Amino acid sequence: MGSLIDLQNIYKIYEMGDEEVRANDGISLSIERGEMTAIVGKSGSGKSMIVNALTSSLADNCFATGEIVVDDTNLLENPKKAKAILGRQLVFIPQGGAESLNPSLKIKTQIYEAFSRSGLKLTCEQKRAYSVYNLARAGLKNGEVILEKYPFEISGGEAQRVVLAITMCANAKLIVADEATRGIDKETSEAFWACMDKDFADTALIIVTHDMTVAKKCDYVLVLKDGCVQEYGKTCEVFSNPKSEYAKSLISACEVSYA
């Protein structure tokens, strides 16, 4: 089976006056439908660069080179296609649900907008019914109440579940989750993983994290340090036989914290 998405030799380039400066070594990875790949590293490792390249959100003084191929199209050479699939086929789940929601719009408005982005033509009654249904799938049983609230009126855990419900509105082929379980309660974290396993079993998933215990839940793991790939392979193989000293240290710290 061919890969759903291929990243080949991705470089982040800074434009500094008349000079162009590479911020990382070339990064490559491939993901098939139904696979979950973790991208692990500390701050400054290059995780955000991959996320920003995938979601067309690099800073104005930066650009990416290489190939990000989805459906036989290199998104780096076709920014129009890249923008068109964002929120539809490619969905980004940011860290901290509350921060990613518009504080001036009710939850229902933001979920309804997600339906519109996905191309679904629904009546008002259908939008509300599907919204309540998706909120329930994300673990919020009081969907009718949540819909009428603003983001600042709900908890951080509820906000993260709302983001999951919004994600369910799309027909996503690829989901990129950036530290999606960091700083949330255990129950919400478990709901996130249950949702990934049940509702997105056929979707390619990229889980961006600093935590090797999170990476261990994935099929593959890519370990980054200072913009360089330290390890890339099946998670079971990386954990059982890490090649780099950096990966060994992350795995050891993970094992100590759970000892």
NORVENZI-V495546 format. One record per residue. N is the residue number from 1. SS is DSSP state (helix for helix, strand for strand, loop for the rest). PHI is phi in degrees with one decimal (NA if undefined). PSI is psi in radians with two decimals (none if undefined). Layout:
# NORVENZI-V495546
[[N & SS & PHI & PSI] [N & SS & PHI & PSI]]
This chain:
# NORVENZI-V495546
[[1 & loop & NA & 2.31] [2 & loop & -73.2 & 2.77] [3 & loop & -71.0 & 2.52] [4 & loop & -73.5 & -0.67] [5 & strand & -140.4 & 2.39] [6 & strand & -124.7 & 2.22] [7 & strand & -110.2 & 2.14] [8 & strand & -126.9 & 2.11] [9 & strand & 49.0 & 0.96] [10 & strand & -80.1 & 2.13] [11 & strand & -118.4 & 2.47] [12 & strand & -101.3 & 2.19] [13 & strand & -113.8 & 2.20] [14 & strand & -93.3 & 2.35] [15 & strand & -94.2 & 1.96] [16 & strand & -119.9 & 1.59] [17 & loop & 67.1 & -2.15] [18 & loop & -90.0 & -0.01] [19 & strand & -105.0 & 2.68] [20 & strand & -120.5 & 2.20] [21 & strand & -119.2 & 2.21] [22 & strand & -76.1 & 2.36] [23 & loop & -98.1 & -0.13] [24 & loop & -159.2 & 2.90] [25 & loop & -75.3 & 2.82] [26 & loop & -62.1 & 2.28] [27 & strand & -113.9 & 2.28] [28 & strand & -132.0 & 2.49] [29 & strand & -163.4 & 2.75] [30 & strand & -131.5 & 2.48] [31 & strand & -134.1 & 2.33] [32 & loop & -100.7 & 2.84] [33 & loop & -56.3 & 2.31] [34 & loop & 86.6 & -0.04] [35 & loop & -95.1 & 2.59] [36 & strand & -119.5 & 2.10] [37 & strand & -116.9 & 2.25] [38 & strand & -95.5 & 2.39] [39 & strand & -111.4 & 2.00] [40 & strand & -116.7 & 2.47] [41 & loop & 169.7 & 2.82] [42 & loop & -80.2 & 3.09] [43 & loop & -57.2 & 2.37] [44 & loop & 86.2 & 0.08] [45 & loop & -79.2 & -0.38] [46 & loop & 117.0 & 0.02] [47 & helix & -60.5 & -0.85] [48 & helix & -63.9 & -0.55] [49 & helix & -59.8 & -0.76] [50 & helix & -65.1 & -0.78] [51 & helix & -59.2 & -0.82] [52 & helix & -66.6 & -0.62] [53 & helix & -67.2 & -0.72] [54 & helix & -66.3 & -0.63] [55 & loop & -101.6 & 0.24] [56 & loop & 54.5 & 0.77] [57 & loop & -128.4 & 0.53] [58 & loop & -67.1 & 2.67] [59 & loop & -63.0 & 2.80] [60 & loop & -60.6 & -0.50] [61 & loop & -93.8 & 0.29] [62 & strand & -130.5 & 2.75] [63 & strand & -151.7 & 2.85] [64 & strand & -112.7 & 2.53] [65 & strand & -120.6 & 2.88] [66 & strand & 112.8 & -2.59] [67 & strand & -137.6 & 2.30] [68 & strand & -121.1 & 1.74] [69 & strand & -102.6 & 2.09] [70 & strand & -129.0 & 2.20] [71 & loop & 53.3 & 0.77] [72 & loop & 65.7 & 0.26] [73 & strand & -117.3 & 2.25] [74 & strand & -81.0 & 1.88] [75 & loop & -64.3 & -0.45] [76 & loop & -71.1 & -0.38] [77 & loop & -99.8 & -0.09] [78 & loop & -135.4 & 1.25] [79 & helix & -60.2 & -0.50] [80 & helix & -64.0 & -0.77] [81 & helix & -66.0 & -0.69] [82 & helix & -60.2 & -0.76] [83 & helix & -68.6 & -0.63] [84 & helix & -66.9 & -0.61] [85 & helix & -87.2 & -0.24] [86 & strand & -68.8 & 2.20] [87 & loop & 89.8 & -0.16] [88 & loop & -114.5 & -1.36] [89 & loop & -85.6 & -0.49] [90 & strand & -118.0 & 2.05] [91 & strand & -119.4 & 2.35] [92 & strand & -107.3 & 2.19] [93 & strand & -106.7 & 1.87] [94 & loop & -80.2 & 2.91] [95 & loop & -72.9 & 2.28] [96 & loop & 78.4 & 1.67] [97 & helix & -59.9 & -0.69] [98 & helix & -60.8 & -0.69] [99 & helix & -71.1 & -0.47] [100 & helix & -86.9 & -0.24] [101 & loop & -91.1 & 2.58] [102 & loop & -75.8 & 2.01] [103 & loop & -66.5 & -0.31] [104 & loop & -93.1 & -0.03] [105 & loop & -118.1 & 2.46] [106 & strand & -64.1 & 2.73] [107 & helix & -57.5 & -0.71] [108 & helix & -61.3 & -0.69] [109 & helix & -62.9 & -0.68] [110 & helix & -73.1 & -0.60] [111 & helix & -72.2 & -0.71] [112 & helix & -61.0 & -0.67] [113 & helix & -62.9 & -0.60] [114 & helix & -66.2 & -0.67] [115 & helix & -61.4 & -0.74] [116 & helix & -64.8 & -0.73] [117 & helix & -61.9 & -0.59] [118 & loop & -78.3 & -0.11] [119 & loop & 89.9 & 0.07] [120 & loop & -76.3 & 2.35] [121 & loop & -105.2 & 1.81] [122 & loop & -124.7 & 2.65] [123 & loop & -75.5 & 2.92] [124 & helix & -59.6 & -0.70] [125 & helix & -65.2 & -0.71] [126 & helix & -66.7 & -0.72] [127 & helix & -59.7 & -0.78] [128 & helix & -66.7 & -0.75] [129 & helix & -64.0 & -0.79] [130 & helix & -66.8 & -0.60] [131 & helix & -64.3 & -0.81] [132 & helix & -62.3 & -0.70] [133 & helix & -62.7 & -0.81] [134 & helix & -67.7 & -0.63] [135 & helix & -63.2 & -0.69] [136 & helix & -64.9 & -0.72] [137 & helix & -62.0 & -0.54] [138 & loop & -84.5 & -0.01] [139 & loop & 101.0 & 0.19] [140 & loop & -108.2 & 1.82] [141 & loop & -81.0 & -0.27] [142 & loop & -100.1 & 0.84] [143 & helix & -58.1 & -0.69] [144 & helix & -59.2 & -0.64] [145 & helix & -74.9 & -0.79] [146 & helix & -59.2 & -0.69] [147 & helix & -57.0 & -0.56] [148 & loop & -90.5 & 0.03] [149 & loop & -96.9 & 2.81] [150 & strand & -94.3 & 2.74] [151 & helix & -53.7 & -0.63] [152 & helix & -73.5 & -0.11] [153 & helix & -97.5 & 0.01] [154 & loop & -120.6 & 2.87] [155 & loop & -77.3 & 2.93] [156 & helix & -61.8 & -0.69] [157 & helix & -65.6 & -0.70] [158 & helix & -66.2 & -0.67] [159 & helix & -62.7 & -0.70] [160 & helix & -66.4 & -0.60] [161 & helix & -70.3 & -0.60] [162 & helix & -61.7 & -0.73] [163 & helix & -60.7 & -0.69] [164 & helix & -62.4 & -0.74] [165 & helix & -62.7 & -0.67] [166 & helix & -64.9 & -0.69] [167 & helix & -60.8 & -0.64] [168 & helix & -67.1 & -0.29] [169 & loop & -73.0 & -0.36] [170 & loop & -93.2 & 2.78] [171 & loop & -97.5 & 1.18] [172 & loop & -74.4 & 2.34] [173 & loop & -93.4 & -0.55] [174 & strand & -135.7 & 2.29] [175 & strand & -116.9 & 2.27] [176 & strand & -112.3 & 1.99] [177 & strand & -110.5 & 2.04] [178 & strand & -100.2 & 1.81] [179 & loop & 49.5 & 0.76] [180 & loop & -65.1 & -0.39] [181 & loop & -108.4 & 0.12] [182 & loop & -76.6 & 2.25] [183 & loop & 77.5 & 0.21] [184 & loop & -111.7 & 2.85] [185 & loop & -70.5 & 2.84] [186 & helix & -59.6 & -0.71] [187 & helix & -63.6 & -0.74] [188 & helix & -68.8 & -0.65] [189 & helix & -61.7 & -0.78] [190 & helix & -64.6 & -0.62] [191 & helix & -65.5 & -0.65] [192 & helix & -61.2 & -0.86] [193 & helix & -66.9 & -0.65] [194 & helix & -63.5 & -0.68] [195 & helix & -65.9 & -0.73] [196 & helix & -61.4 & -0.75] [197 & helix & -70.4 & -0.69] [198 & helix & -90.3 & -0.88] [199 & helix & -89.8 & -0.31] [200 & loop & -127.5 & 0.62] [201 & loop & -63.8 & -0.47] [202 & loop & -102.4 & 0.19] [203 & loop & -101.9 & 2.50] [204 & strand & -75.8 & 2.34] [205 & strand & -124.8 & 2.33] [206 & strand & -113.6 & 2.08] [207 & strand & -107.2 & 1.94] [208 & strand & -94.0 & 2.19] [209 & strand & -155.8 & 2.81] [210 & loop & -102.6 & -0.05] [211 & loop & -109.2 & 2.05] [212 & helix & -68.7 & -0.39] [213 & helix & -68.6 & -0.55] [214 & helix & -72.7 & -0.76] [215 & helix & -59.5 & -0.54] [216 & loop & -65.2 & -0.34] [217 & loop & -78.8 & -0.20] [218 & loop & -94.6 & 2.90] [219 & loop & -78.0 & -0.67] [220 & strand & -130.6 & 2.75] [221 & strand & -139.2 & 2.37] [222 & strand & -117.1 & 2.08] [223 & strand & -104.1 & 2.21] [224 & strand & -116.8 & 2.57] [225 & strand & -147.9 & 2.16] [226 & loop & 51.9 & 0.68] [227 & loop & 79.1 & 0.14] [228 & strand & -118.1 & 2.46] [229 & strand & -75.9 & 2.15] [230 & strand & -96.4 & -0.65] [231 & strand & -149.5 & 2.57] [232 & strand & -155.2 & 2.11] [233 & strand & 173.2 & -2.99] [234 & strand & -61.0 & 2.41] [235 & helix & -58.3 & -0.75] [236 & helix & -61.4 & -0.63] [237 & helix & -75.2 & -0.70] [238 & helix & -64.1 & -0.72] [239 & helix & -73.3 & -0.60] [240 & helix & -83.3 & -0.47] [241 & loop & -147.6 & 1.16] [242 & loop & -68.0 & 2.45] [243 & loop & -90.7 & -0.62] [244 & loop & -93.5 & 2.62] [245 & helix & -65.0 & -0.59] [246 & helix & -64.6 & -0.81] [247 & helix & -63.0 & -0.69] [248 & helix & -58.9 & -0.73] [249 & helix & -67.7 & -0.68] [250 & helix & -65.8 & -0.73] [251 & helix & -67.4 & -0.70] [252 & helix & -63.1 & -0.74] [253 & helix & -64.1 & -0.66] [254 & helix & -62.6 & -0.80] [255 & helix & -67.5 & -0.64] [256 & helix & -65.9 & -0.74] [257 & helix & -65.6 & -0.40] [258 & loop & -106.9 & 0.16] [259 & loop & -72.0 & none]]
